[in-house]
């Protein structure tokens, strides 16, 4: 075993929803508003991913944000049908 997380067969990275496989195009889910299944974020797989990232020190030294980290987790572990895009809800960052 390599110790790497293998993307789920029906996941966002393999489907091309987050770029052309195997590259990630840098898009990420804004999580200023989200409806989520908490058990996903408490799962052993997500905990292992988070701990691996945290052990590299990037959250502090490189300001890795929650949006891209959570998007990577969803891209690796969630299935395409588990994600619902909420169209019609406007969102923007204000200056």
C-alpha positions in Angstrom: 0.0 0.0 0.0 1.3 3.4 -1.0 -0.4 5.4 1.8 -2.0 7.6 -0.9 -5.7 8.3 -1.1 -7.1 6.9 -4.4 -9.9 9.1 -5.8 -13.3 7.5 -5.7 -14.4 5.9 -8.9 -17.4 8.2 -9.3 -15.8 11.3 -7.7 -15.4 14.9 -8.8 -11.8 14.6 -9.9 -12.4 11.5 -12.1 -15.6 13.0 -13.6 -13.8 16.1 -14.8 -16.1 18.4 -12.7 -13.0 20.0 -11.1 -10.8 20.0 -14.2 -9.4 17.6 -16.7 -8.2 14.5 -15.0 -5.7 14.1 -13.5 -5.2 17.9 -13.0 -7.2 20.1 -10.7 -8.1 23.4 -12.3 -8.1 25.3 -9.0 -11.8 25.8 -8.7 -13.2 25.3 -5.3 -16.4 25.3 -3.4 -17.1 28.4 -1.4 -18.4 27.2 2.0 -19.7 30.5 3.3 -23.1 28.8 2.9 -23.4 25.0 2.7 -25.6 22.2 3.7 -23.5 19.2 4.5 -23.5 15.7 6.0 -21.4 16.1 9.1 -20.4 12.4 9.1 -18.3 13.0 6.0 -16.1 15.5 7.8 -15.9 13.2 10.8 -15.0 10.2 8.8 -11.7 8.4 9.3 -10.7 9.1 5.7 -11.2 12.8 6.0 -9.4 12.8 9.4 -6.5 11.0 7.8 -6.3 13.6 5.0 -6.6 16.5 7.3 -3.9 15.1 9.6 -1.6 14.5 6.7 -2.0 18.1 5.5 -1.7 19.5 9.0 1.5 17.6 9.6 3.1 19.5 6.7 2.5 22.8 8.4 0.8 24.4 5.4 -2.3 25.7 7.2 -0.1 28.0 9.2 2.9 28.7 6.9 1.2 28.7 3.5 -2.3 29.8 4.6 -4.0 26.7 3.1 -7.7 27.7 3.4 -10.7 25.6 4.3 -12.4 26.0 0.9 -9.7 24.4 -1.3 -8.9 21.8 1.4 -12.5 20.8 1.6 -12.8 20.8 -2.2 -9.8 18.4 -2.5 -11.4 16.1 0.1 -14.7 16.1 -1.8 -12.9 15.6 -5.0 -11.1 12.6 -3.6 -13.8 11.0 -1.5 -17.2 12.1 -2.5 -19.2 10.7 -5.4 -20.5 13.0 -8.1 -24.2 12.3 -7.1 -23.4 13.4 -3.5 -22.9 17.1 -4.6 -25.8 19.4 -5.3 -25.1 22.8 -6.8 -27.5 25.4 -5.5 -28.1 27.6 -8.5 -29.9 30.8 -8.1 -28.3 31.8 -4.8 -26.0 34.8 -5.5 -22.8 35.1 -3.6 -19.9 37.5 -3.9 -17.1 38.9 -1.7 -17.6 42.5 -0.8 -14.6 44.9 -0.7 
